[in-house]
Amino acid sequence: MPALVGQPHQPRAKTREIVIATLMRSAGGSGVQSHVRTLSGHMSASSRHATVINPFTSRSLIRTPTFASRLVIRRLSRSASVWWYRHWHGYFVRRALAKHLRRHPHSVVYAQCPVSADAALRVRKDQPVVMAVHFNYSSQADEWAAKLEIPEGGRVYRSIREFEEAVLPRLDGIVYVSDFTRTSLQTRIEALRHLPSAVIPNPVPETTAPPDDAGTDLITVGALEPAKNQAYLLEILSAAAREGHRYTLTVVGCGPESSRLKARARELMVADQVRFLGYRPDARELMRQHRVYCHTSKMESFGIVLAEAMAEGLPVVTTSVGATPEVVRTGLDGVHWPLDDARAAATILIDLMEDPEQRAMLSANGLARSSTEFSTRAVGDRLMTFLDSTPCRGASRSRLDLS
């Protein structure tokens, strides 16, 4: 991974508390939640004072009814629901941050999204604010559009992009999880080229047990939504079956596509080959009971689940989109298949499944790389060094009255 780039950093005089600001609860299966849990655990184990601040950190009588109102709003307008989510989650995380930073002034804020970064910039005094870029494409607006929550190019879509263009250049530092995210975002927002930055991948805890190659054939993990494209994986499974290879597949995850995917499996006559397990907190334990990890996402800013599969000793077959070629090197850690040709993808899958020597080679390479480049210790230490060395460029020019 590239070295730190941007403006020169001032040496730290005293170890700062690391305040991780996020809109999400700690529990959950998203890449951001995994990132926060893994890093906060590593920091604590390294005797660093780290605190996670989210909208649920502080008590509030109005928070529950405010968040519950979104369910009603979404029935009327998905776009309005997205606005409501961003506005009120930002409001409550801002209140929690303001209270915490008053008590812990010698801190650095590590924000997990533009909304939490804006909250920190509004209430900080001289604490540096660094943001991690987790979102796919070059904007969170595109992620919401890919989930069919807002129309691409619509009012909310444009407002999110304008918000990012106003907030991100005010950061003190920025962490990109891949070269792809850095190039995409700096191309869109030129001012980010001048910020202190680093490319640091998502951390992945090392495996605790060897894989069980006698288990089920294939596994995929991720939210069941259009961008993750599991319907295409079912088509590949069907194409392989027509060639006489009926592989079993475990699908871990939940989301709005669940019913449609189950119906599609029946249409393709592969329903008896597929298990839909929903969200599982033990996804990594399930991985090691399978032979190959499969991924058909249309875009990934990093693809933490790919690195997790490699850490569990699974060869990976994935699409070559976004940052996936940085995580999974075809022919070394895994193989890539096309997004637009299920029959060709099935041939690639069959070749891999019928070649145990190739699977063993990919597995060994993936394990080794996961340990040296994606392990919690390697990533966590690099991130703490960057956070400790990033100076505050100046307090926010706009502050809100939070009384």
N, C-alpha and C positions, 0 to 999 in steps of 0.2 A: 504494500500500500504506500502511496506517496507520503512524503514527510510533511510536516506542518508548513503552511504557506501563509503569506499575508504580511501584515506589519510585524516588526520585531516585538517580542514580548519582554515585559519587565520581570525581573526575578522576584519571586514572592518573598515577603518578609515573615509571614506567619501563615500557618495552614488555615485555610478557610473552611467553614462549614459548606457542604454542598447541598443546596436546596433544589430538589427535582420537582419542577412544576409541570403538572399534567392535568388534562380535563377528565381523565379516565380513572376509575377505581383501580386498585392494584390487582384484584382478581379478574381474570378473563383471558381469552385466548388470542388476542391481537398481538401483532409484533411489537407495538409500542408498550403494551402491558408487560410482555415478556422482557423487553429491554429494561424497563424500569425495575422490575423485580430482581432481575439478574444483577444489574449494576448496584442497586441499593444494598443487596446482600453482600456483594463483593466489597463494597466500601466499608460496610460495618465489620466484615471479617478482617479488613486491613486497618482497623482501628481509626477509620475516618468517620467524622460526624456527618452523617447524611440523613436528610429528612425529606420525605415525599409529601408534597402539598397538592391537594386536588380540591374540587368544589365541595367535597364531603368532609374535609378536614375539620371545619368549624361548624358548630351547631347554628341552625337558623330555623325559625318558625315558618318562614315563607318558602324555604327551599323545596321541600317535598311537594306542596301544591303547585309551585311554579314548574317544576320538572314534569309533574303529572299532566299539567295542562298541554304539554307538547303532544300527547296522545290524541287529544281532541283536535288540536290544530292540524295535525298530520292528515286527519280524515278530510279536512277542508282544502289543505294545500301543503304538499310536500316541501315546496320551496320555503314557505313561511315556517314550517317545522324546522328546517335546517337553520334559518336565521335565528329562531327562538333558541335552539340548542346552543349555537355559538355565542349568542349575546348573554344568556343567563349563566352558562357554564363559565364564560369569561368573567362575569360579574362576581360569582361566588369564589372562584379561584383567586381573583384579585383581592377580595376582602381577606381571604385566608393568608395570602402572601403578605399583605400590608401588616397584619398583626404579627406574623412570624418574623419578618425582617426588622420590625421595630425592636423586637427582643433579641435578635441575632444579627447585629449590623455587619459583623465580619463574615460575610457569606458570598458565595457565587451562585447565581441562579442558573440551573440547567433546564431550560424549557423544552418541552417535547412537541410543540406545535406553534404556529404563529399566534393563535389566540392566547395561549399561556405566556408566550414571550411578550405580547403586548401588555398583558396584565402586570408582568414583572417590571417592564419599562415604565409603566405609569406610577408605580408605588415605590420603586427603589430610590435610594439616595445616592450612595456611591458604590453599590454592589454591582459587579459585572453581570451582564445577562448574556448567556450563550444559548443558542438554540440548536437542537438536532433536527435535521431534515429527514423525516421518515416518509413523507407522502410521495406517492408515485407521480409520474409525469412532472410538470414544473409548477403545479399549484394544487392546493387542496380542492379548489373549485372543480378540477378535472376528476378528482376522486369521487366527489359527491355526484358529478354528472355520470361517471361510470357506474355508480350504484343506482342510477335512475332516480335520484332524489331531487335533482334540480335539472332544468334544461340547459344544455350547453349554449353559452352565449346569452342566457337570460339575465334578468336584473340581479338576482342573488349571485349568480356565477360571476358577473362583472364586478360586483361589490367585493367579493372575496379576493379576487385578483388585485383590485385596487388597494384593499386593506394590506395585503402582503407586500405590495410595492412601497407602501408607506412605512410599514413596521420593520421589515427585515433590514434595510440599510441602517437603522438605528441600533442594531445589535452591537455588542462588543466583540462577539466571536460567533462562529458558526461551525457546526460539525456535520459533515456529509457522510452518510453511511456507505457511499460508493462514488467512484469517479463519474458514473452516469448521472447521479443526482447533482453533483457539483457542476458538471457541464451544462445540464439542462437548466438549472436555476440561474447560474451566472450568465447564460445566454439570454435569458429572459429579463433579469434584473442586473444590469451592468455594474451598478454600484457595489454589488456583493464581491466583486473581484478584489476590492480594496480592503475587505474585512479580514482580520486574522481568522484563519480557517484550518481545518484538518480533515482528512478523509480517514475515518475510523469505523470499521465495520461493526455490525451488531454483535454483542458477545453471546457465546453459546457455552453453557456448562458442559464439561466433558462427561462422557458416558460413564455409567456405574456398573454396566454389565455387558457381556459380549452379545452380538446379535444371534438370533435363533433362526438359522436358515431353513429349518424344517417347518416354518409357519406358513401363513397365508402368502400368496404371491405378491400383491401390490397394495400400497397404501398411499393415500393423499390426504393432506390436512390443510384446512383453510375455510374461511367463511363461504357459505353457499350463496354466492352473488354472481352477477353476470361477468364481472371482471376476472374472477377466478376460473371461469370457463370449464367447470367440471363436466358440462354436457358434451364437450368435445372429447373428454377422456372416455366417456361412455361410448362414443362413436368409434374410438380406437379399439376399445375392448370388443365391440361388435365386429369390427373389421378383422381383428385377430381370430375371433371365433369362426368366422367364415373361412379362415385359412386352416382351421383344425386345431387352434390353440385357445382353449377356454380357460383364461386366467381369472382368478378370484381377486376382488378389489374391496378394500375397506375405505370408506369415505368418512373422515372425521371432520365435524364442523356443523354449524347451523346457520340459518339465514333465510332470506326470502325466496330463494330458488329451491328449497327443499322439496316441496310437493311436485314442482315441474320436473326436477331431476329424477324423482322416483317414477313419475309417469313416463319420462323419456326412456328410462331403463327397461320398462315393460314394453314400450314400442319397439325397442331395439332387440328385444328378447334376450337381455342379459341380466334381468332382475334377479335370477337365481345365482348369479355370480357376484352380486354386489351387496355389501352390508353398509347401511347408513347408520352410523352410531351417534350422530349429533355431536354436541360439544363434549369433549373429554379432557379433564385436567391432566390425565395420564397419557397424553398423546405420544410422548417420547417412549414410554414403556411399550406402548402398542407398536411403535415403529420397529423395535428390535425383534418383533415376532413376525416380520415380513421379509421378503427377499429384495424388493426394489421399491424405492420411493418414486412416485410419478407426479408431475406438475404440469398443468396446462394453462397457467395464468397468462393473461394478455399483457400484463405489465407488472414489474416489480422494481422498487427502488433499491432493494437488497434481496429480500426473500429469506428471512431468518429461518423459515422452516426447512429450506434447502440445506443450510449449514447445520441445523439440528439433525437432519437425516444423515448427513455425512458423519457427524459426531457419534451417531449410533451405529456406524459401520455399514450403512446402506448405500449401494450404488444409486445414483440419481439420474433420472431421465426427465428433462425439462425443456421448455421452450427457450429460444434464444432472444429474449426481450429485455429491455431495460438493463439492469445490473446483473442479470442471471449469468452472463458469460464471465463476469468477474468472480462470482461465487463458485460456479460449476464450470470447470474447464473441460470442454468436450474431449473425450479420449483419455483424460487424466483422472478426473474425479467423477465423471459421469458422461452422459451423451445428451445431445440436443435432438429434438424432433420438430418437424414443421407444424405450424399452426393451421395450415389450410389444406392438408392432405391426410385424412385419417388412415387411408390405406398405406401410404408411405410410412407414417408414424407407427402403424401396427407392425410393419416389417422391421423397423428399428427395435421395437419392443421385443418381438419374437427372437431376433438375433441375440439380444442381450439375455433374455430369459433362458435361452437354450445354450448359453456359453458360460458355464460356471467359472471357468478360468478368468474370463474378462470381468465377471462380477467380483471375483475375489481381488483382482488387481485394482479396480475402481474403488472398492471398499477400503483397501489398505491405504491407497493414496488419499482418499477423503478423510480417513481417520487421522493420518499424519498432518494434513494441512489444517484440519479443524483444531488440532492441539496447538499448532504453532501460530496460526493467524487469527482464529476465531475464538480461542478459549477465553473464559472470563478473566483470567489473570492477565493475559497479554493485552486484551482490549481495555479492561478496566484500568490498568496501570497507565496506558497511553492516554486515556481520556482524563484521568485525574491530573496528569502532567499538564495537559492542555488547559484544563479548567483553572489550575493553580497559577498558570503563567499568563492568563489573559487579563489585561488591565481594564478598568472601567474608563471608557472614552469620554464620559460626561453624563451627568444626570439627565433624566428625561425632561424635555421642555414643557410637557403637558402632564399635569397631575390632576387626579379626580378627588373630590371631597368624598371620602368614604364614611363619614360620620352618619 
